[in-house]
Amino acid sequence: MSGATVELPATARAFLTLPHTAAFTTLRPDGTPHVTPVRFTFDSATALARVTTRAGARKARNVAAGGPAARVALCQADGLRWVTLEGRAAVTDAPARLAEAVHRYTVRYRTAPPAPLDLVVVEIAVDHVLSLNL
């Protein structure tokens, strides 16, 4: 899975490397939003964002229930600066994809993510970006 080409100013790309959390919005099967704080990574070269989580977590179940049309949003904010990444999402437990997600997380946050037995990665093909003051 890879996202569309998205244009981000250098300041926004740099902001997305800081060790902040983001609000992650998925849609429940009834269409209501589920918002939770997460740590994530974003690869600007491929426009792919990654969130590691448990397969049983509500966010992963929401994405899986949405099928190939599942859309999500990640919004990282710091004061009056923010970037929102939107796109289609999918859940995978493919070993190579999990390893890449864990590696990127570890580089960004300088610590490995939690490693539950049911670890999965939500991959977001980012196709729309909003930002302010970057």
BALOLO-699152 format. One record per residue: residue number from 1; x, y, z of N, C-alpha, C in turn. Coordinates in nm, 3 decimals, always signed. Layout:
[pt NUM, [X, Y, Z], [X, Y, Z], [X, Y, Z]];
...
This chain:
[pt 1, [+0.085, -0.117, +0.000], [+0.000, +0.000, +0.000], [+0.089, +0.122, +0.000]];
[pt 2, [+0.064, +0.217, -0.089], [+0.134, +0.345, -0.084], [+0.036, +0.454, -0.120]];
[pt 3, [+0.064, +0.572, -0.070], [-0.026, +0.683, -0.090], [+0.002, +0.754, -0.221]];
[pt 4, [-0.082, +0.852, -0.249], [-0.063, +0.936, -0.364], [+0.055, +1.028, -0.335]];
[pt 5, [+0.103, +1.095, -0.437], [+0.206, +1.194, -0.415], [+0.142, +1.314, -0.345]];
[pt 6, [+0.191, +1.347, -0.230], [+0.140, +1.462, -0.157], [+0.254, +1.561, -0.139]];
[pt 7, [+0.223, +1.688, -0.158], [+0.323, +1.793, -0.143], [+0.318, +1.846, +0.000]];
[pt 8, [+0.433, +1.842, +0.065], [+0.446, +1.896, +0.199], [+0.565, +1.990, +0.203]];
[pt 9, [+0.546, +2.108, +0.260], [+0.664, +2.194, +0.277], [+0.765, +2.128, +0.370]];
[pt 10, [+0.889, +2.167, +0.358], [+0.994, +2.110, +0.442], [+0.963, +2.128, +0.590]];
[pt 11, [+0.901, +2.239, +0.627], [+0.868, +2.262, +0.768], [+0.765, +2.160, +0.818]];
[pt 12, [+0.669, +2.123, +0.734], [+0.570, +2.022, +0.774], [+0.634, +1.884, +0.783]];
[pt 13, [+0.722, +1.851, +0.687], [+0.792, +1.722, +0.693], [+0.874, +1.713, +0.821]];
[pt 14, [+0.944, +1.821, +0.856], [+1.024, +1.822, +0.979], [+0.934, +1.809, +1.102]];
[pt 15, [+0.821, +1.877, +1.103], [+0.727, +1.870, +1.214], [+0.680, +1.726, +1.236]];
[pt 16, [+0.660, +1.652, +1.129], [+0.611, +1.514, +1.138], [+0.719, +1.415, +1.182]];
[pt 17, [+0.840, +1.462, +1.203], [+0.946, +1.376, +1.257], [+0.964, +1.396, +1.406]];
[pt 18, [+0.904, +1.502, +1.462], [+0.916, +1.528, +1.606], [+0.840, +1.420, +1.682]];
[pt 19, [+0.885, +1.386, +1.803], [+0.823, +1.275, +1.877], [+0.692, +1.312, +1.947]];
[pt 20, [+0.598, +1.363, +1.870], [+0.465, +1.397, +1.922], [+0.368, +1.282, +1.901]];
[pt 21, [+0.256, +1.290, +1.969], [+0.146, +1.198, +1.942], [+0.047, +1.270, +1.851]];
[pt 22, [-0.049, +1.193, +1.802], [-0.152, +1.248, +1.714], [-0.287, +1.194, +1.756]];
[pt 23, [-0.390, +1.265, +1.718], [-0.526, +1.214, +1.733], [-0.556, +1.132, +1.608]];
[pt 24, [-0.595, +1.008, +1.628], [-0.624, +0.915, +1.517], [-0.774, +0.893, +1.513]];
[pt 25, [-0.834, +0.928, +1.401], [-0.979, +0.916, +1.386], [-1.013, +0.805, +1.288]];
[pt 26, [-1.092, +0.709, +1.335], [-1.147, +0.603, +1.251], [-1.299, +0.609, +1.266]];
[pt 27, [-1.368, +0.535, +1.182], [-1.514, +0.531, +1.191], [-1.560, +0.395, +1.240]];
[pt 28, [-1.645, +0.398, +1.342], [-1.705, +0.274, +1.390], [-1.801, +0.221, +1.284]];
[pt 29, [-1.839, +0.093, +1.294], [-1.934, +0.038, +1.197], [-2.066, +0.116, +1.187]];
[pt 30, [-2.105, +0.186, +1.295], [-2.229, +0.264, +1.288], [-2.206, +0.405, +1.230]];
[pt 31, [-2.081, +0.435, +1.189], [-2.050, +0.562, +1.126], [-2.006, +0.672, +1.221]];
[pt 32, [-2.008, +0.646, +1.351], [-1.964, +0.748, +1.445], [-1.812, +0.747, +1.457]];
[pt 33, [-1.752, +0.864, +1.484], [-1.606, +0.869, +1.491], [-1.553, +0.812, +1.622]];
[pt 34, [-1.438, +0.749, +1.611], [-1.362, +0.701, +1.727], [-1.227, +0.772, +1.718]];
[pt 35, [-1.193, +0.849, +1.821], [-1.070, +0.926, +1.822], [-0.985, +0.882, +1.940]];
[pt 36, [-0.859, +0.853, +1.912], [-0.769, +0.807, +2.017], [-0.629, +0.863, +1.991]];
[pt 37, [-0.552, +0.890, +2.098], [-0.414, +0.935, +2.077], [-0.326, +0.818, +2.037]];
[pt 38, [-0.237, +0.843, +1.942], [-0.145, +0.739, +1.896], [-0.009, +0.801, +1.865]];
[pt 39, [+0.090, +0.714, +1.862], [+0.219, +0.748, +1.804], [+0.216, +0.689, +1.664]];
[pt 40, [+0.284, +0.754, +1.570], [+0.279, +0.709, +1.431], [+0.405, +0.753, +1.360]];
[pt 41, [+0.423, +0.702, +1.238], [+0.531, +0.750, +1.153], [+0.474, +0.787, +1.018]];
[pt 42, [+0.546, +0.873, +0.948], [+0.505, +0.914, +0.814], [+0.625, +0.914, +0.723]];
[pt 43, [+0.613, +0.843, +0.612], [+0.718, +0.838, +0.511], [+0.675, +0.931, +0.398]];
[pt 44, [+0.735, +1.049, +0.392], [+0.693, +1.147, +0.292], [+0.727, +1.103, +0.150]];
[pt 45, [+0.827, +1.016, +0.132], [+0.862, +0.970, -0.002], [+0.753, +0.883, -0.064]];
[pt 46, [+0.682, +0.806, +0.021], [+0.577, +0.718, -0.029], [+0.438, +0.762, +0.015]];
[pt 47, [+0.430, +0.867, +0.095], [+0.303, +0.917, +0.151], [+0.231, +0.808, +0.230]];
[pt 48, [+0.309, +0.732, +0.306], [+0.253, +0.624, +0.386], [+0.275, +0.651, +0.534]];
[pt 49, [+0.164, +0.655, +0.608], [+0.169, +0.669, +0.753], [+0.144, +0.532, +0.814]];
[pt 50, [+0.204, +0.509, +0.930], [+0.190, +0.379, +0.997], [+0.158, +0.399, +1.144]];
[pt 51, [+0.064, +0.318, +1.193], [+0.028, +0.316, +1.334], [+0.033, +0.172, +1.380]];
[pt 52, [+0.117, +0.140, +1.477], [+0.118, +0.005, +1.532], [+0.016, -0.002, +1.644]];
[pt 53, [-0.050, -0.117, +1.655], [-0.153, -0.136, +1.757], [-0.181, -0.284, +1.772]];
[pt 54, [-0.274, -0.317, +1.859], [-0.318, -0.455, +1.875], [-0.429, -0.484, +1.774]];
[pt 55, [-0.435, -0.604, +1.724], [-0.542, -0.643, +1.630], [-0.679, -0.625, +1.694]];
[pt 56, [-0.687, -0.645, +1.825], [-0.815, -0.633, +1.894], [-0.854, -0.491, +1.934]];
[pt 57, [-0.766, -0.394, +1.910], [-0.796, -0.256, +1.946], [-0.910, -0.203, +1.860]];
[pt 58, [-0.992, -0.118, +1.917], [-1.106, -0.061, +1.844], [-1.063, +0.003, +1.713]];
[pt 59, [-0.952, +0.077, +1.713], [-0.910, +0.144, +1.590], [-0.879, +0.043, +1.479]];
[pt 60, [-0.812, -0.067, +1.513], [-0.781, -0.169, +1.413], [-0.909, -0.238, +1.365]];
[pt 61, [-0.998, -0.266, +1.458], [-1.125, -0.330, +1.419], [-1.208, -0.238, +1.331]];
[pt 62, [-1.207, -0.108, +1.359], [-1.281, -0.013, +1.275], [-1.227, -0.011, +1.133]];
[pt 63, [-1.094, -0.006, +1.120], [-1.033, -0.004, +0.987], [-1.066, -0.133, +0.913]];
[pt 64, [-1.050, -0.247, +0.980], [-1.079, -0.376, +0.916], [-1.224, -0.384, +0.872]];
[pt 65, [-1.316, -0.334, +0.954], [-1.458, -0.339, +0.921], [-1.492, -0.250, +0.803]];
[pt 66, [-1.412, -0.145, +0.782], [-1.436, -0.053, +0.671], [-1.394, -0.106, +0.536]];
[pt 67, [-1.317, -0.216, +0.537], [-1.272, -0.275, +0.411], [-1.183, -0.180, +0.333]];
[pt 68, [-1.173, -0.202, +0.200], [-1.081, -0.122, +0.119], [-1.119, +0.027, +0.112]];
[pt 69, [-1.241, +0.060, +0.150], [-1.284, +0.201, +0.144], [-1.261, +0.274, +0.277]];
[pt 70, [-1.203, +0.207, +0.376], [-1.184, +0.269, +0.508], [-1.098, +0.393, +0.497]];
[pt 71, [-1.150, +0.504, +0.547], [-1.075, +0.630, +0.550], [-1.053, +0.670, +0.694]];
[pt 72, [-0.935, +0.727, +0.718], [-0.896, +0.768, +0.852], [-0.826, +0.903, +0.845]];
[pt 73, [-0.802, +0.961, +0.963], [-0.726, +1.086, +0.971], [-0.636, +1.081, +1.093]];
[pt 74, [-0.516, +1.136, +1.078], [-0.421, +1.155, +1.187], [-0.396, +1.304, +1.197]];
[pt 75, [-0.407, +1.361, +1.316], [-0.380, +1.504, +1.333], [-0.279, +1.524, +1.444]];
[pt 76, [-0.160, +1.570, +1.407], [-0.055, +1.602, +1.503], [-0.057, +1.753, +1.526]];
[pt 77, [-0.068, +1.793, +1.652], [-0.074, +1.935, +1.686], [+0.028, +1.969, +1.793]];
[pt 78, [+0.075, +2.091, +1.787], [+0.163, +2.145, +1.889], [+0.132, +2.295, +1.895]];
[pt 79, [+0.056, +2.334, +1.996], [+0.013, +2.473, +2.004], [-0.074, +2.507, +1.884]];
[pt 80, [-0.037, +2.612, +1.813], [-0.114, +2.655, +1.696], [-0.061, +2.597, +1.565]];
[pt 81, [+0.033, +2.502, +1.576], [+0.085, +2.435, +1.456], [+0.023, +2.296, +1.449]];
[pt 82, [-0.023, +2.256, +1.331], [-0.078, +2.122, +1.318], [-0.072, +2.075, +1.173]];
[pt 83, [-0.071, +1.942, +1.160], [-0.079, +1.876, +1.029], [-0.179, +1.762, +1.043]];
[pt 84, [-0.272, +1.753, +0.949], [-0.364, +1.640, +0.942], [-0.335, +1.562, +0.815]];
[pt 85, [-0.318, +1.431, +0.831], [-0.296, +1.338, +0.720], [-0.422, +1.254, +0.704]];
[pt 86, [-0.479, +1.253, +0.586], [-0.600, +1.175, +0.560], [-0.572, +1.074, +0.448]];
[pt 87, [-0.641, +0.960, +0.455], [-0.626, +0.863, +0.348], [-0.696, +0.732, +0.376]];
[pt 88, [-0.679, +0.640, +0.283], [-0.734, +0.505, +0.297], [-0.641, +0.423, +0.384]];
[pt 89, [-0.703, +0.335, +0.464], [-0.624, +0.257, +0.559], [-0.652, +0.108, +0.545]];
[pt 90, [-0.553, +0.031, +0.583], [-0.566, -0.115, +0.587], [-0.483, -0.166, +0.705]];
[pt 91, [-0.526, -0.279, +0.759], [-0.456, -0.343, +0.871], [-0.381, -0.464, +0.817]];
[pt 92, [-0.255, -0.479, +0.861], [-0.178, -0.596, +0.820], [-0.093, -0.647, +0.935]];
[pt 93, [-0.068, -0.778, +0.931], [+0.026, -0.838, +1.026], [+0.142, -0.904, +0.950]];
[pt 94, [+0.160, -0.864, +0.824], [+0.270, -0.917, +0.742], [+0.403, -0.886, +0.811]];
[pt 95, [+0.485, -0.988, +0.834], [+0.609, -0.968, +0.910], [+0.699, -0.856, +0.857]];
[pt 96, [+0.717, -0.845, +0.727], [+0.804, -0.740, +0.673], [+0.747, -0.602, +0.699]];
[pt 97, [+0.617, -0.589, +0.687], [+0.553, -0.459, +0.711], [+0.556, -0.422, +0.858]];
[pt 98, [+0.535, -0.522, +0.945], [+0.545, -0.497, +1.088], [+0.687, -0.455, +1.126]];
[pt 99, [+0.786, -0.523, +1.071], [+0.925, -0.490, +1.100], [+0.958, -0.347, +1.056]];
[pt 100, [+0.910, -0.309, +0.940], [+0.934, -0.172, +0.891], [+0.867, -0.070, +0.982]];
[pt 101, [+0.744, -0.098, +1.023], [+0.671, -0.007, +1.112], [+0.742, +0.007, +1.246]];
[pt 102, [+0.786, -0.105, +1.303], [+0.856, -0.103, +1.431], [+0.988, -0.026, +1.419]];
[pt 103, [+1.061, -0.050, +1.311], [+1.188, +0.021, +1.289], [+1.164, +0.173, +1.283]];
[pt 104, [+1.069, +0.215, +1.202], [+1.042, +0.359, +1.187], [+0.996, +0.421, +1.318]];
[pt 105, [+0.911, +0.350, +1.391], [+0.864, +0.397, +1.522], [+0.982, +0.415, +1.616]];
[pt 106, [+1.070, +0.316, +1.621], [+1.185, +0.320, +1.710], [+1.277, +0.437, +1.677]];
[pt 107, [+1.296, +0.464, +1.550], [+1.379, +0.578, +1.509], [+1.313, +0.709, +1.552]];
[pt 108, [+1.184, +0.722, +1.528], [+1.116, +0.848, +1.560], [+1.106, +0.873, +1.709]];
[pt 109, [+1.065, +0.771, +1.785], [+1.038, +0.790, +1.927], [+1.152, +0.744, +2.019]];
[pt 110, [+1.258, +0.691, +1.960], [+1.378, +0.648, +2.033], [+1.348, +0.539, +2.137]];
[pt 111, [+1.244, +0.465, +2.111], [+1.207, +0.349, +2.193], [+1.119, +0.260, +2.106]];
[pt 112, [+1.127, +0.131, +2.131], [+1.043, +0.039, +2.054], [+0.897, +0.054, +2.098]];
[pt 113, [+0.805, +0.028, +2.007], [+0.664, +0.033, +2.045], [+0.628, -0.087, +2.133]];
[pt 114, [+0.516, -0.080, +2.202], [+0.471, -0.201, +2.273], [+0.464, -0.318, +2.175]];
[pt 115, [+0.486, -0.439, +2.226], [+0.491, -0.557, +2.139], [+0.394, -0.665, +2.186]];
[pt 116, [+0.264, -0.637, +2.180], [+0.168, -0.742, +2.218], [+0.173, -0.858, +2.119]];
[pt 117, [+0.121, -0.973, +2.160], [+0.122, -1.090, +2.072], [+0.042, -1.067, +1.944]];
[pt 118, [-0.061, -0.981, +1.950], [-0.145, -0.957, +1.833], [-0.110, -0.825, +1.762]];
[pt 119, [+0.020, -0.789, +1.761], [+0.065, -0.664, +1.700], [+0.031, -0.662, +1.551]];
[pt 120, [-0.025, -0.550, +1.508], [-0.055, -0.524, +1.367], [-0.012, -0.382, +1.335]];
[pt 121, [-0.010, -0.349, +1.208], [+0.016, -0.211, +1.167], [-0.100, -0.165, +1.080]];
[pt 122, [-0.149, -0.046, +1.112], [-0.246, +0.020, +1.026], [-0.164, +0.106, +0.931]];
[pt 123, [-0.174, +0.078, +0.802], [-0.103, +0.155, +0.701], [-0.203, +0.250, +0.635]];
[pt 124, [-0.165, +0.376, +0.627], [-0.253, +0.479, +0.572], [-0.188, +0.537, +0.447]];
[pt 125, [-0.254, +0.518, +0.335], [-0.209, +0.575, +0.208], [-0.259, +0.719, +0.204]];
[pt 126, [-0.175, +0.811, +0.245], [-0.215, +0.951, +0.259], [-0.238, +1.014, +0.122]];
[pt 127, [-0.357, +1.071, +0.105], [-0.390, +1.137, -0.022], [-0.437, +1.282, -0.004]];
[pt 128, [-0.445, +1.325, +0.123], [-0.487, +1.463, +0.149], [-0.420, +1.510, +0.276]];
[pt 129, [-0.364, +1.632, +0.269], [-0.295, +1.690, +0.384], [-0.348, +1.831, +0.409]];
[pt 130, [-0.374, +1.859, +0.535], [-0.411, +1.994, +0.578], [-0.309, +2.037, +0.682]];
[pt 131, [-0.276, +2.166, +0.687], [-0.184, +2.212, +0.790], [-0.206, +2.359, +0.819]];
[pt 132, [-0.152, +2.402, +0.930], [-0.159, +2.543, +0.969], [-0.030, +2.581, +1.039]];
[pt 133, [+0.020, +2.697, +1.005], [+0.139, +2.757, +1.068], [+0.265, +2.675, +1.053]];
[pt 134, [+0.278, +2.605, +0.940], [+0.401, +2.531, +0.911], [+0.449, +2.567, +0.773]];
